Amino acid sequence: MQKWQYRISTNSSEMMKLGQEGWELTAVAQQDKITWFYYKRPEMSLSHRVTMEQRQEVLKKVVDSK
């Protein structure tokens, strides 16, 4: 059974970044001049999360070494 992660944001400028990270915009609501953006994405398996964390560590080391 597919499991999901959910995220709520009020920052429209982060939409592109979240899309690149696999987040899907599912709803937009407005209340008292505040716009709320609701996102979801499939929950990553443990092996995929570990791989992503390792990749981020390597990239951080490369960037820091420059």
C-alpha positions as CSV (number, residue, x, y, z in Angstrom):
1,M,0.0,0.0,0.0
2,Q,1.4,3.4,-1.0
3,K,2.2,5.7,1.9
4,W,2.4,9.5,1.5
5,Q,4.2,12.4,3.1
6,Y,2.3,15.7,3.4
7,R,3.5,19.3,3.6
8,I,1.8,22.6,4.1
9,S,3.4,25.9,3.2
10,T,2.5,29.6,2.8
11,N,5.6,30.4,0.7
12,S,4.7,30.4,-3.0
13,S,8.3,31.0,-4.0
14,E,9.4,27.5,-2.9
15,M,7.0,25.8,-5.3
16,M,9.7,25.0,-8.0
17,K,12.1,23.7,-5.4
18,L,9.4,21.4,-3.9
19,G,8.4,20.2,-7.3
20,Q,12.0,19.2,-8.0
21,E,12.1,17.3,-4.7
22,G,9.0,15.3,-5.8
23,W,6.3,17.2,-4.0
24,E,3.0,17.5,-5.9
25,L,0.8,20.5,-5.2
26,T,-2.6,19.1,-4.4
27,A,-4.6,22.1,-3.1
28,V,-4.5,25.8,-2.6
29,A,-6.7,27.6,0.0
30,Q,-6.9,31.2,1.2
31,Q,-7.8,32.4,4.6
32,D,-7.5,36.0,6.0
33,K,-5.1,37.1,3.2
34,I,-2.9,34.0,3.7
35,T,-2.5,31.5,0.9
36,W,-1.9,27.9,2.0
37,F,-0.3,25.4,-0.4
38,Y,-0.9,21.7,0.3
39,Y,1.6,19.1,-1.1
40,K,2.1,15.4,-1.1
41,R,4.7,12.9,-2.3
42,P,5.2,9.2,-2.1
43,E,7.0,8.2,1.1
44,M,10.5,7.0,0.3
45,S,11.6,3.5,1.3
46,L,14.4,3.3,3.8
47,S,17.0,2.3,1.2
48,H,16.0,5.3,-1.0
49,R,16.2,7.7,2.0
50,V,19.7,6.4,2.9
51,T,20.8,6.8,-0.7
52,M,19.5,10.4,-0.8
53,E,21.2,11.2,2.5
54,Q,24.5,9.8,1.2
55,R,24.2,11.7,-2.0
56,Q,23.6,14.9,-0.1
57,E,26.7,14.3,2.1
58,V,28.9,13.8,-0.9
59,L,27.6,16.9,-2.7
60,K,28.1,18.9,0.5
61,K,31.7,17.8,0.7
62,V,32.3,18.6,-2.9
63,V,30.8,22.1,-2.5
64,D,32.7,22.7,0.7
65,S,36.0,21.7,-0.8
66,K,35.8,24.5,-3.5
